[in-house]
Each structure stands twice: as C-alpha cells, then as structure tokens.
C-alpha cells in the first residue's frame, strides 16, 4: 500500500534532523509515564500509528509489543529507520502529520512530544483523530502552557533572539553548561520539601532520575526547537471532548507540572 501526504503544509525543519543525529533517548520510564493510563501491554497485537517518531526512540519501546507500526515523521525517518532496523513490524513514512493520509485507521494512535511543534496543532489533532478507529485509543503528550511560564516568557525569547543563530556544536556546549548550572539548584534548594512552591519543583524530581546526557537533551530541545505552541488546559479539553471520546475513558493529567498527558477511546 502506498502512503502519502495530502499536501505538505509544514516545511521540513533541519533542526530536528540535526538534533536526533546528535542525541538518542532511551528513557523508557518517561514514555510509560507519559502514556498512562495506557500501558505497553495495551499495545500487544495492535495496529499502531506513531505521529512524529523523531529519532525512533518511542518506536523501539512499542515495536516489541505491537502487531504493526506505521511511524510517521517529516524530518527524521532515515534516522529512526536505522535505529529500528531490527524490527520487522515497523514501517517508516515521511509525511506531515497534519496532512498525512494513511488510508487506514489504527487501534492505537499516539503523538508524544510533537503536536506542540507543528504549525497548526488543531489541524494536526483533527488529522490524528481521523486515523484512530472507533473504539481505538488516542494518546497525546504535549507541553503545557500552565507551569511553563519561565520557558514561555524567558527561554523562548532568548531562543528566538540568540540561540537560533548558534551552530549546533555551540548549542550543545551551551546546553551542557546550562544543565551543569541547574544541578546546583536541583540538588540543594529543590530538595527542601517546604520549597515546593518554586517553579519546576515537580519537574526537577524527574531531572534527578535522568542521566546528565538526557538532561542535556532536554535543555538542547528547548533551545533548538524551531517553534513551540504550548497547550492550555482549555485546549486539551477541547480536543478530548465527550462528543468525540467515551467520557469515562478521557484522561487529562498535568504531568510533572509542565505537560499534559491526554488519553481517550474514540467513539
């Protein structure tokens, strides 16, 4: 079967190819927490559509369970394909997830860490939703507007004015220096229970679980991303409405105070 994009609304962004050439992500526990209440066991024997596969890290977590996976990305399918060459049940498709037409519907459709980087998240959601079977599960994990005020009003302006013009080698160095500076606060002030009012207090609990390399990736991602459109709680509820999903299956969680994990079973 031929897979295609109806039209490529979003242009290719080389930043993503360079990012996933430089970095890999093997932190399975994060993915498992992001998709809750769905578990990897829920993927067993299922047809799966992954919307925005990046470097193929999430593909590798799901592939041992799923019957088949179509993994879509506009920028990095060559990297993801190479890193998942051991799996025979995965097919990679280069397409814009806002306009792709897989000519099929899937048991599970997931989009983790991608929808907020698209030109039009609403259009992207509608197209992702269209590819989910009635009775199938749809999973979205996205950066939240709520809890990300410092990134929105300080990091984002700095990225646009300064960091976007840096070479990637310099950006990697800067990301390492910023990450190192964060360790001092994360392992001192942010360990005090009565300081839970501080911004990113919950988020930094995960910071302490991750390797230095993975924390550098987190920082690099914020400085390298061509665009971020933070998702509000209101928007998450507009997407996951009882008119489109079985009401008792809708789950919208504010994860680590900086993102929304959204799950529902399509009507």
Helices and strands as residue ranges (DSSP letters): E 4-5, H 14-22, H 28-34, G 40-43, E 47-51, H 57-63, E 68-73, H 77-83, E 90-94, E 100-101, E 106-112, G 115-117, H 121-130, E 132-143, H 149-150, I 151-155, H 156-161, G 163-165, H 168-186, G 189-191, G 193-195, H 203-207, H 212-224, H 233-239, G 247-249, E 251-255, E 259-265
